[in-house]
Structure formats: structure tokens, C-alpha cells
């Protein structure tokens, strides 16, 4: 998680980095979520053609922003 956060911080301020692990195997699930402070930070990431971390090429997808009402309902 720290390596991911450090890598993506070159593009902007990383608010959160979540790397889920499989409870059975103990290995990560080969995906993570990175939350940036601003939409501009997100766009900075997509300006670069490819991302390689520890020899692995990363595939990036932008998640649509959730509306506040959806976030509120999920936290209840």
C-alpha cells in the first residue's frame, strides 16, 4: 500500500489508498482504489501513457464519482 501511495503521489495529493487482500490466500486481489484530493490530480494520472510499478504494468480505470446521498446511505 505504501508503494502505491508513494508512486501515485507524484501526480497529486493521495487521500486514500486501499489494497484489498484475500483472507484465504493472504495475497492482494490484484486491484486497488486510489482517492485523490482533486479531479485535476486524477487527470494528471491519465496524462501518462503507462504506469509500471515493481515491474508490473498497471491498468487504470476511473471510477465515476458517487453522489453524496449514495455515500450517506452506505455509511448508515
Order of alpha helices (4+ residues) and beta strands (2+ residues): alpha-beta-beta-alpha-beta-beta-alpha
